[in-house]
């Protein structure tokens, strides 16, 4: 596959007005939806994210906040 072909392939999600992250997330959703039940249940356990962030105000770090998006989806 030449570099021109690769550049043309990536243009489709840009033409659709999507970011790459949105495009890859949509593709992942479609793949998960096409799975049979056993692999689909296993894939569902990997959904979501777990991260920590620290809010800043007036140049001072606040208390770190832990976010679990799996809990928010329930």
Order of alpha helices (4+ residues) and beta strands (2+ residues): alpha-alpha-alpha-beta-beta-alpha
